[in-house]
Each structure stands twice: as C-alpha cells, then as structure tokens.
Amino acid sequence: MTDARALLRSLFDAAVAAATPSNCMSDWLPRRPAGDVVIIGAGKAAASMAHELERHWSGPLQGAVIVPYGHGAACQYINVIEAAHPIPDDSSVAATAALLEQVSGLSEDNTVVCLLSGGGSSLLTLPLAGLSLRDKQQITSQLLRSGASIYEINAVRKKLSGIKGGKLAAACAPARVITLIISDVPGNDASIVASGPTVADTTTVDDALSILSRYGIDVSDATIEAMRIGDVSEASRTEADVRVLATSDDALQAAAAKAIELGITPYLLGDLNSDARALGEEHARLATEIATGAGPVELPCVVLSGGETTVRVTGRGRGGRNGEYALSLAIALDGHPDVSALACDTDGIDGGGDNAGSFVFPDTLERAATHSIDARQLQDNNDSYRFFEATGDLIVTGPTRTNVNDFRAVLIGS
C-alpha cells in the first residue's frame, strides 16, 4: 500500500506541476505590448498567473485579479482581491466592481490582458439590472446540485450576468484585449472557461431557459424578463485574441511520462464527463478486466483520465466529484487485491471539503468497517468526505493555484 500511495501521489504531483503558471506561461506569453497595459482576471490560478506575468514583463504594471479565499499570491503591482467561491457573495460583487474600474475609460492605445481560469464564473459577479445577488445565488446553488454539466451551468450564468459572455471585453473597448487561459473545461472552449467574459456568447436566453427547465429549476417572470432585456450577445461579439496555456491533456501527458519513468504503462482515456458514481463503477469493471490479463493494456499499468464529472446531490453529506467517484470505485472493486487509485481535483479543493481528493486501496472498505462505517449508506447521503476521513485516505494539498479539473489514476498490478 505504501508504494502504491507514493506512486499515485507522484503522478498527481506531475499532473499539477504541468499546469502551474510557472511551467506553462513562458512558452505562450506574447511580448509586452507597447503603451499602457492593464492586467485583469479571475479564477483559482489568476493570482499565480499575475505573479508570473510580473516576473516575465519588466517595469510597472497595473490592474486587479479576483481569486477564491486562500488562493492569493504576492504581486508587486497587480491588486489581488479574494472573494467567495463557488456561490458568489457581496465580496464577489465588490471585487468585480473594482476590476471594472481598472478598465474604464481606456483608449485604443491601451492593452488589457485578461487572466482566466476555473472558478472565474462565481468570482466575476455583476447581476443584470433587475436581478439581485440573491437571485443569482439561488439559481447557481440549484444548478450546482442538479447534476448539470459545466457547459449547461455556464450557459445560464452568462444570461444572468452583466460581465460574462463577452460583456467584459465590451467594457474594455476600444482597448485591445488579450486573454490567457488555463482551461478547466472539457474541449477547452474559451467561451465556457469562467463563462467567457471576453469571448462572444453564441447561446441564447431560450437555451438557458431550456436548461433550467430540464433540471426542474423554476425562475420568476421578472428573472426571465431581465435575462431577455440584458441579452447583448450580438453586441459582445468582439474580435478575440485568446491563448490557452494549459489543459487537462497537458496534465495527463505529464502523468503518463512520470508513469513510464517509474516502469508503469500508462493507458490514457482523456477527458471523461459522465456521472461520477457511474464512472467509478465503469472504471472498476475496466480495472478488473485488465487485472485478469484480458484488458487493452499489459500489467503493471495505470489508467489515467481527466475532465469534469457530474454529481446529482440528493443527500446532506460533504464531499465533491472526486470523492463521489472514489467511493463508488471502492464499493465496486470490493477490495480487489490488485487495484489502487487516486481521484483529485487539480485545484486542491474537491467540492465542499478541504481536501483535493482521496486514495482507494484494496483494504479501504475493510478499514472503514473497523470504524463501523457503512460505505453504501454514506454514498446515499453524498458523504464521501466522512468515509475517506475515517479511513485516513483523504489527500490534502491546499490550494494549488491552478486548475485543469479532475485527475484520476487507477493503478493495476503493481
């Protein structure tokens, strides 16, 4: 177990390192533009991106970036503001107002560099006229618990916002806008990362209403009217200079290279975005098949995947997508002697916990039983945190200050 723990953790560390701004920004940074440059941004990696930008571009800079509480970094010139995540609060609104102040009154001789990463959607909060922060909080909270995908959630967020869906770029006009992204979304669609504040919105209000209806989320007539009046999708279609610095694939490739270095054959599944519980069961079946020698890869091997799973929250427990996946995997494996696993969020925070994710080992269920922990009962209550806390298998890293979303590694035959 000790060797499996160290090996799996080394793969996760390699994946995270590949997506950190200090490792991914230098190859993609443009030369410092002429004239005055304003730096803005939002997301879990925004402060570390700003810090790296200051390191590469000599001379004073100005601007502000918004990060979740605890995700700050020391910047010399750029103001780092902390706000709430994943449900916005008054601090998010105040931080967004401060960011907009940075880009007001610019000219065509100015350049705005916008630093975006996962988490930016809740941090950039400017309710449309006619909507309150409370309205946004209620709708967002329901969406996050509904099992909706990030594409669906952010399609709605854009229609409730006065800054997302290209509206931030419009606020910067006539200045040139360069957007640098560390992507946490499958497919790396720049209009979805942080709900695309500098990228044209191609969705409609009817699209958003259809999503809300699909998940049984009721909104008032006043909210619908505000969404229709505030929809400026066409007006926000400005020319975009967007550069994606790091993705889930970069993280998976780095982990695969580390596995090869350690004598383990990697088997990459890419980004997977289905229900977390169902995916855990599916990976248990795959791992069992591989362990018998009948699978698509020789032993010893590690199955690697990324993406962003979904969870339909029906219980009152604590945990996140990766904990939900890991608990499902552990139950389905039922103590298989040749399989261990790790499931973590690359940002260091899995859902409502203070952990990045969890380990699964052959004796995980056995150790839980010694604490009188019923795995299926906790699964039914969406309480993966309590389960893995009891077994001692939580993985706590603290904020990594990057985010390319989920990372899963299933080790077989080692």
HELIX and SHEET records of a PDB file:
HELIX    1   1 THR A    2  ALA A   18  1                                  17    
HELIX    2   2 PRO A   21  CYS A   24  1                                   4    
HELIX    3   3 ALA A   46  HIS A   56  1                                  11    
HELIX    4   4 ASP A   90  GLN A  102  1                                  13    
HELIX    5   5 GLY A  120  LEU A  123  1                                   4    
HELIX    6   6 LEU A  133  SER A  146  1                                  14    
HELIX    7   7 ILE A  150  LEU A  160  1                                  11    
HELIX    8   8 LYS A  167  CYS A  172  1                                   6    
HELIX    9   9 PRO A  186  ASN A  188  5                                   3    
HELIX   10  10 VAL A  193  SER A  195  5                                   3    
HELIX   11  11 VAL A  205  ARG A  214  1                                  10    
HELIX   12  12 ASP A  221  ILE A  229  1                                   9    
HELIX   13  13 SER A  248  GLU A  261  1                                  14    
HELIX   14  14 ALA A  276  ALA A  291  1                                  16    
HELIX   15  15 ARG A  321  LEU A  333  1                                  13    
HELIX   16  16 THR A  364  THR A  370  1                                   7    
HELIX   17  17 ALA A  375  ASP A  380  1                                   6    
HELIX   18  18 SER A  384  THR A  391  1                                   8    
SHEET    1   A 6 ASN A  79  ALA A  83  0                                        
SHEET    2   A 6 GLN A  62  PRO A  68  1                                        
SHEET    3   A 6 VAL A  37  ALA A  42  1                                        
SHEET    4   A 6 THR A 111  SER A 117  1                                        
SHEET    5   A 6 ARG A 176  ILE A 182  1                                        
SHEET    6   A 6 ASP A 241  ALA A 246  1                                        
SHEET    1   B 6 THR A 265  ASP A 271  0                                        
SHEET    2   B 6 CYS A 301  GLY A 306  1                                        
SHEET    3   B 6 ASP A 406  ILE A 412 -1                                        
SHEET    4   B 6 VAL A 339  ASP A 345 -1                                        
SHEET    5   B 6 GLY A 357  VAL A 360 -1                                        
SHEET    6   B 6 LEU A 394  ILE A 395 -1                                        
END                                                                             
